[in-house]
Amino acid sequence: MKKIVAEQRIEYGNILLNKSFHFAARSIRLYKLLISRDKSLYPLFTQLLKSSTSIGANISEAQSAPSKKDFVNKLNIALKESQETDYWLKLLKESESLSEAEFESISNDCIELIKLLTSIIKKSKQTL
């Protein structure tokens, strides 16, 4: 008899951590799908994977920053990674490696992270 392992959804008490974590998980699933379709674009898919998973890692690091300045710096890195991810997504869509529906779905999440990060960075800089 096989045991079925239910996927447990990890939740943090922080909306930005939640969104970036789940975005990274979606990006990993997308990476697996893209690789299964076309191994010749492996370098591009890997760039997407690296930038998209780095967003949440930097946001997570920012949570234990020793100063407000370091906190803002880590979030700025996450913002840059979000913008890079947006670039790779647009390039993959333009090259027809992503369908319109696939692109819209994950791109909307990426844009939402960019907006959240931009807002938090702006507000945090006001109190430096």
C-alpha positions in Angstrom: 0.0 0.0 0.0 1.4 3.4 -1.0 1.3 6.3 1.3 0.3 9.6 -0.2 2.2 12.5 1.0 0.1 15.7 1.1 1.9 18.8 0.0 2.0 21.1 3.0 1.7 24.8 2.1 4.3 26.7 4.1 3.1 30.1 5.4 5.1 32.8 7.1 3.5 35.6 9.1 4.8 38.1 6.5 3.0 38.7 3.2 6.2 39.5 1.4 7.9 36.3 2.6 4.8 34.3 1.7 4.5 35.7 -1.8 8.3 35.4 -2.6 8.5 31.9 -1.2 5.5 30.7 -3.3 6.8 32.6 -6.3 10.1 30.7 -6.0 8.2 27.4 -5.7 6.2 28.2 -8.9 9.4 29.2 -10.7 10.9 25.8 -9.9 7.9 24.0 -11.3 8.0 26.3 -14.4 11.7 25.5 -14.8 11.0 21.8 -14.7 8.3 22.2 -17.3 10.5 24.3 -19.6 13.4 21.9 -19.4 11.1 19.0 -20.3 10.0 20.9 -23.4 13.3 22.2 -24.7 16.7 21.4 -23.3 18.5 23.6 -25.8 17.5 26.7 -23.8 18.8 25.4 -20.5 21.1 28.5 -19.9 18.1 30.8 -20.2 15.9 28.7 -18.0 18.7 28.5 -15.4 19.0 32.3 -15.4 15.3 32.5 -14.7 15.5 29.9 -11.9 18.4 31.7 -10.3 16.9 35.2 -10.3 13.4 34.1 -9.3 14.6 32.0 -6.3 17.0 34.7 -5.2 14.2 37.1 -4.6 12.8 35.2 -1.6 16.3 34.4 -0.3 17.2 38.1 -0.1 13.8 39.0 1.5 14.4 36.3 4.1 17.9 37.6 4.8 16.5 41.1 5.2 14.3 39.9 8.0 17.4 39.5 10.3 19.3 42.6 9.0 21.2 44.2 11.9 20.2 47.7 10.7 17.6 49.5 8.7 20.2 50.4 6.1 21.1 46.7 5.7 17.4 45.8 5.6 16.9 48.3 2.7 20.0 47.0 0.9 18.8 43.4 1.0 15.4 44.4 -0.3 17.1 46.4 -3.1 18.9 43.3 -4.1 15.6 41.4 -4.1 14.0 44.2 -6.2 16.9 43.9 -8.7 16.4 40.1 -8.9 12.6 40.6 -9.4 13.3 43.0 -12.3 15.8 40.5 -13.8 13.2 37.8 -13.5 10.7 40.0 -15.2 13.2 40.4 -18.1 13.7 36.6 -18.5 10.0 36.0 -18.4 9.4 38.6 -21.2 12.2 37.2 -23.2 10.8 33.6 -22.9 7.4 34.8 -23.9 8.7 36.8 -26.9 10.7 33.8 -28.0 7.6 31.6 -27.7 9.0 29.4 -25.0 6.2 30.5 -22.7 2.5 30.6 -23.8 0.6 33.8 -23.2 -1.4 32.1 -20.4 1.8 30.8 -18.7 3.5 34.2 -19.0 0.5 36.2 -17.7 0.1 34.0 -14.7 3.6 34.1 -13.4 4.4 37.6 -14.7 1.5 39.0 -12.6 3.1 37.5 -9.5 6.5 38.9 -10.4 5.0 42.4 -11.0 3.2 42.2 -7.7 6.5 41.4 -5.9 8.2 44.4 -7.7 5.4 46.7 -6.5 5.5 45.4 -2.9 9.3 45.7 -2.7 9.3 49.2 -4.3 6.7 50.4 -1.7 8.5 48.9 1.3 11.9 50.2 0.2 10.5 53.7 -0.3 8.8 53.7 3.1 11.8 52.3 4.8 14.1 54.9 3.3 12.0 57.7 4.7 12.8 56.5 8.2 16.6 56.1 7.7 
